Amino acid sequence: MIAPIGDPRSMPQTALITGASVGIGYELAKQFARGGYNVLLVARDHDRLAAVCEEIKGMGVQADYVARDLSQPDGPISVYADTLERKIEVDVVVNNAGFGALGRFDEIDLQRQIDMVQVNIATLMELTHRFLPGMVQRGQGGVLNVASTAAYQAGPLMAVYYASKAFVLSFTEAIAEELKETGLKVSALCPGPTSSEFRSRAKLDDPNAPVTQSKLIPMMTAEAVAAAGYNGWRRGKRIVVPGLMNKLGVQGTRLGTRRFATKIAGKINKAK
């Protein structure tokens, strides 16, 4: 458990967390709840969200949810409108929702890749834009965007996913600099391979694959990733890369040429 830093229980704050029904999002919801934040959870699965809310209420904070498909263009405005209707003041936006797809760009279904851009980029950007003015006005809260170590190089066989995470990292760094005098905390969490449903949805857990990514880079638990992300955000770190091997991998991409880094990423993805 992370020790609270300026526990918001003295003045309850609310964290909105997308993709919160499983994996890193679920663990981030628990981290924020342990830190004293009320949580508003967003994902598609109504039943899972309801179960997570009941679990989090047992931590002594308020928990509610909005069941929405964030791959739909009207998803973000629907979530925002719901908070206005319920008079929920969002202090922290945690943009965790996202997914990938393994395969050659021209062979992956186009709509799946358009949906990926919507969730990984457009929804993240819109939710941040809609809730940020209130945070700036109040001078508290912030944004935690879940990017990836994939943001540091191009990714053959996961081209759109890697590109989307590069956007998230660049966008987060830029607004962190813009907002540095406001009192808000803005961070990008950049995990590497993580044990979660993301892998099965992206078809990364093929048992017939000759080499899995977890053999090349140790896989972290979603709980460990979330703890590192929450702790880094609370301490005002702009970029959080959890795990020693992930940190070394990120540094390694800077030592060679971009073309070399792209080739390595392609070999890793081909082995999945």
Helices and strands as residue ranges (DSSP letters): G 8-10, E 14-18, H 23-34, E 38-43, H 46-57, E 63-67, H 75-86, E 92-95, G 105-107, H 110-117, I 118-123, H 124-138, E 142-146, G 149-152, H 159-178, E 185-189, E 194-195, H 197-201, H 213-216, E 220-221, H 222-234, E 239-240, H 244-253, H 258-270
